């Protein structure tokens, strides 16, 4: 769904499309890079259908040398987040909040699982995510869980199913979590209307 307002200039739609190659230029990635001052951390997002309880999408936020979101086979698009093959750069606190709150709506909620990790683990996750895309349709959980399986052998296994990936990750020692429910309509027009790109650039 394309939002024509020039103030938004965004295409943000829940869940998966095909394996289209997208490669933002170096200058755009460098300008957007955001080094978050929190601990090295992996955050697993699982979008869950409120009506059926089925997992709809999986994404992985990585806070290492910079903070990114690996959004495999997803279609979150915004000028503030240049993309390289499903890896989104420029994940400021405001952009991370927009990402989760946009996906939480009347028909979906977001399960958020966090795990603080060693710096070298976060850096390896960044490298794996940078090499993983573009991801074909319906393989979001598989792509994200392959990264987690490489980081946590014996505790994580690749899985096609978002809820299985989330359940396995939740069993790792140190994982904390929450669920985000919101009740906007499926278009989330009000949330998008509140978004101010100029303020985002100042983050």
C-alpha positions in Angstrom: 0.0 0.0 0.0 1.6 3.3 -1.1 1.0 6.4 0.8 1.1 9.4 -1.6 1.7 12.1 0.9 5.1 13.7 0.2 5.5 14.2 4.0 5.5 10.4 4.4 6.9 9.0 1.2 6.7 5.6 2.6 5.7 2.1 1.8 5.1 0.1 4.9 3.1 -3.1 4.5 3.1 -6.2 6.8 4.8 -9.3 5.6 6.3 -10.9 2.8 7.0 -10.4 -0.8 9.5 -11.8 -3.3 13.3 -11.9 -3.3 13.9 -8.6 -5.0 17.5 -7.3 -4.9 17.7 -3.9 -3.2 21.1 -2.2 -2.7 21.2 1.3 -1.2 24.3 3.3 -2.1 27.2 3.6 0.3 26.5 7.3 1.0 22.9 6.6 2.1 23.9 3.7 4.4 26.7 5.8 5.9 24.4 8.8 6.6 21.7 6.6 8.2 24.0 4.4 10.4 22.9 4.6 14.0 25.0 3.4 16.8 22.6 2.8 19.7 24.1 3.3 23.2 22.4 0.2 24.7 24.1 -3.1 25.2 24.8 -5.5 22.4 21.4 -7.2 21.8 19.4 -9.4 19.6 15.6 -8.6 19.5 13.3 -11.1 17.7 10.0 -9.7 16.4 7.2 -12.1 15.7 4.0 -10.8 14.2 1.0 -12.9 15.3 -2.5 -13.0 13.8 -5.0 -12.1 16.5 -7.8 -14.1 14.9 -6.0 -17.3 14.3 -2.9 -17.2 16.6 -0.7 -18.1 13.6 2.7 -16.5 13.1 2.7 -14.1 10.2 6.2 -12.7 10.0 9.6 -12.8 11.7 12.3 -10.1 11.9 15.5 -9.6 13.9 16.9 -6.4 15.2 20.6 -6.4 15.9 22.4 -3.9 18.1 26.1 -4.2 17.4 28.5 -1.6 15.9 25.3 -0.1 14.6 21.6 -1.0 15.0 19.8 -2.6 12.1 16.7 -4.7 11.4 16.9 -7.8 9.3 13.4 -7.9 7.8 13.5 -11.0 5.5 10.9 -11.1 2.8 9.3 -8.1 4.5 8.3 -4.8 2.9 8.8 -2.1 5.4 10.1 0.9 3.5 11.0 4.4 4.5 13.5 7.0 3.3 15.1 7.1 6.8 16.0 3.3 6.6 18.1 2.5 3.5 17.9 -1.2 2.6 20.4 -3.7 1.4 18.7 -7.0 0.6 16.3 -7.0 3.5 18.7 -5.4 6.0 17.4 -2.0 7.1 19.9 0.6 8.4 19.2 3.7 10.5 17.3 2.1 13.3 17.0 4.9 15.8 14.8 4.6 18.8 12.0 6.4 17.0 12.3 4.2 14.0 12.4 1.0 16.1 9.2 2.2 17.8 7.6 3.0 14.4 8.5 -0.5 13.1 6.9 -2.3 16.0 3.9 0.0 16.4 3.1 -0.1 12.7 2.9 -3.9 12.7 0.8 -4.0 15.8 -2.8 -3.4 14.7 -6.3 -4.6 15.2 -5.5 -7.8 13.3 -1.9 -8.5 14.5 0.2 -8.2 17.7 3.9 -8.3 18.0 5.8 -10.6 20.3 9.1 -8.9 21.2 12.0 -11.1 22.6 15.3 -9.6 23.7 18.6 -11.1 24.5 21.8 -9.2 25.6 24.8 -10.8 24.0 28.6 -10.5 23.8 29.8 -7.8 21.4 31.4 -10.4 19.1 28.0 -12.3 18.9 26.2 -9.1 17.8 28.9 -8.3 15.3 28.7 -11.9 13.9 24.9 -11.5 13.7 25.4 -8.3 11.6 27.7 -10.1 9.2 25.3 -13.0 8.8 22.3 -10.8 8.3 24.2 -8.7 5.7 25.0 -11.9 3.7 21.5 -13.5 4.1 19.3 -11.6 1.7 17.4 -11.1 -0.4 15.0 -13.6 1.0 12.2 -15.2 -1.0 8.6 -14.9 -0.1 7.4 -16.9 3.0 10.9 -17.6 4.2 11.2 -14.9 6.8 11.3 -17.3 9.8 13.7 -19.7 8.0 16.2 -16.9 7.2 16.1 -15.4 10.7 16.3 -18.8 12.4 19.3 -19.8 10.3 21.2 -16.8 11.7 20.1 -17.7 15.2 21.0 -21.3 14.7 24.5 -20.3 13.7 24.9 -18.1 16.8 23.4 -20.6 19.2 24.1 -24.1 17.9 22.2 -26.8 19.8 19.7 -24.3 21.1 18.3 -23.0 17.9 17.4 -24.8 14.7 16.2 -23.4 11.3 12.4 -23.3 11.1 9.9 -22.2 8.5 7.4 -21.3 11.3 7.6 -18.0 13.1 6.0 -19.3 16.3 8.5 -22.2 16.5 11.4 -19.8 16.0 10.1 -17.5 18.7 9.5 -20.4 21.1 13.0 -21.8 20.7 14.6 -18.3 21.1 12.5 -17.7 24.3 14.0 -20.8 25.9 17.6 -19.4 25.7 18.8 -18.2 29.1 18.5 -14.5 29.6 15.7 -13.8 27.1 13.1 -11.4 28.2 10.0 -10.4 26.3 6.7 -8.6 26.0 3.7 -8.5 23.6 2.6 -5.3 21.9 -1.1 -4.9 21.1 -2.6 -1.9 19.4 -6.0 -1.5 17.8 -5.4 0.8 14.7 -7.0 -0.2 11.5 -5.0 -2.3 9.0 -3.8 0.8 7.2 -2.4 2.5 10.4 -3.0 5.8 8.6 -3.1 7.7 11.9 0.2 6.4 13.0 1.8 7.2 9.7 0.3 10.7 9.8 2.1 11.3 13.1 5.5 10.4 11.6 7.8 13.3 11.1 10.9 12.5 8.9 12.6 15.8 10.0 12.5 14.7 13.6 13.7 11.3 12.7 16.8 12.8 11.0 17.6 14.6 14.3 17.6 11.3 16.3 
